[in-house]
């Protein structure tokens, strides 16, 4: 169904009732304006409900991609509708933290339903003493360790490929990305 043609949708503002008294009893004028009411009813209904269209929780599912484009989010059409709504609703917050550990952890929790720990191997080395040896060079690897949100879920419930896609999209270009799937938080696994 589209909002362009909704069969049987009544107009909240029938044009025939707004005509001067001279045309109130004119059958042709009433039938003509009733035809216009049929065409304009979906437009008027959309305008009356405009605040609902810009609220991700209430917007029609076919409107979400357009709403997502407003906030600069790529919501995968394969995702469930509720997940796409949540991603669009939190877009501004996620953009604020983009490129940071917190941003990646929050995005993984939202999109992949996993807890995550991020270890960043990029960076710079320096020494406070002139002429001293430098620390070993950074590994150049972003290690993302994830585990299921729900305690009873098995490690197989985590889609490692999807986690890698999300992490790679958020990873700086100069780093490689590696994902480890753990059965529980790192402190419980002995790491």
BELNORLIN-V845979 format. One record per helix or strand. SS is the DSSP state (~ for helix, > for strand). FROM is the first residue (numbers start at 1). LEN is the number of residues. If there is no record, write none. Layout:
BEGIN
ss & from & len
SS & FROM & LEN
SS & FROM & LEN
END
This chain:
BEGIN
ss & from & len
~ & 15 & 4
~ & 21 & 4
~ & 27 & 22
~ & 50 & 4
~ & 61 & 10
~ & 81 & 9
~ & 91 & 6
~ & 101 & 12
> & 114 & 7
> & 141 & 8
~ & 155 & 3
~ & 160 & 11
> & 176 & 6
~ & 186 & 4
END
